Amino acid sequence: METWNLFTSNDIVVAALGILGIASVFVVFGTATSKVNKRELTMQEFYAQIRAREETKETKKLDDKSNYDTSSK
């Protein structure tokens, strides 16, 4: 039990800083993962809206072409 008495306050401070450093790594990874997931979902929704608009434009063009009236000329 005498070995615990060999630790100085500096050793305890260094150990505490090491534990805080490791904890901060986990916090940073968790935050980054969360933000990347949110961004990916936002980008998927954005591209889905763009595709829907393009499909609507294509459908409108096809409808306009099919409804073109040549009998009046």
FIZARO-107007 format. One record per residue (C-alpha): residue number from 1; x, y, z; residue in three letters. Coordinates in steps of 0.25 Angstrom, whole numbers, padded with zeros to 4 digits. Example, Ala and Ser with C-alpha at 12.3 -4.5 7.8 and 13.67 -1.06 7.14 Angstrom:
2
1;0049;-0018;0031;ALA
2;0055;-0004;0029;SER
//
This chain:
73
1;0000;0000;0000;MET
2;0012;0009;0001;GLU
3;0013;0011;-0014;THR
4;0000;0020;-0014;TRP
5;0008;0030;-0006;ASN
6;0018;0031;-0017;LEU
7;0008;0039;-0026;PHE
8;0010;0053;-0025;THR
9;0000;0064;-0028;SER
10;0007;0066;-0042;ASN
11;0004;0052;-0046;ASP
12;-0010;0053;-0042;ILE
13;-0012;0066;-0050;VAL
14;-0005;0059;-0062;VAL
15;-0015;0047;-0061;ALA
16;-0027;0056;-0060;ALA
17;-0023;0064;-0072;LEU
18;-0021;0051;-0080;GLY
19;-0035;0046;-0076;ILE
20;-0041;0059;-0080;LEU
21;-0033;0058;-0093;GLY
22;-0039;0044;-0096;ILE
23;-0053;0049;-0092;ALA
24;-0052;0061;-0101;SER
25;-0048;0052;-0113;VAL
26;-0061;0044;-0111;PHE
27;-0069;0057;-0110;VAL
28;-0063;0062;-0123;VAL
29;-0065;0049;-0130;PHE
30;-0080;0049;-0125;GLY
31;-0083;0063;-0129;THR
32;-0076;0061;-0143;ALA
33;-0084;0049;-0146;THR
34;-0097;0055;-0142;SER
35;-0094;0068;-0151;LYS
36;-0090;0059;-0163;VAL
37;-0103;0051;-0161;ASN
38;-0112;0063;-0161;LYS
39;-0104;0069;-0173;ARG
40;-0106;0056;-0181;GLU
41;-0121;0056;-0178;LEU
42;-0122;0070;-0182;THR
43;-0115;0068;-0195;MET
44;-0123;0056;-0198;GLN
45;-0136;0064;-0196;GLU
46;-0130;0076;-0205;PHE
47;-0126;0066;-0216;TYR
48;-0140;0060;-0216;ALA
49;-0147;0073;-0217;GLN
50;-0138;0076;-0229;ILE
51;-0141;0063;-0236;ARG
52;-0156;0065;-0233;ALA
53;-0155;0079;-0240;ARG
54;-0148;0073;-0252;GLU
55;-0158;0062;-0253;GLU
56;-0169;0072;-0252;THR
57;-0163;0081;-0263;LYS
58;-0161;0069;-0272;GLU
59;-0175;0064;-0270;THR
60;-0180;0078;-0273;LYS
61;-0171;0079;-0286;LYS
62;-0177;0065;-0290;LEU
63;-0191;0070;-0288;ASP
64;-0189;0083;-0295;ASP
65;-0184;0075;-0307;LYS
66;-0195;0065;-0307;SER
67;-0206;0076;-0306;ASN
68;-0200;0084;-0317;TYR
69;-0212;0087;-0327;ASP
70;-0208;0087;-0341;THR
71;-0222;0088;-0347;SER
72;-0223;0103;-0346;SER
73;-0212;0105;-0356;LYS
//
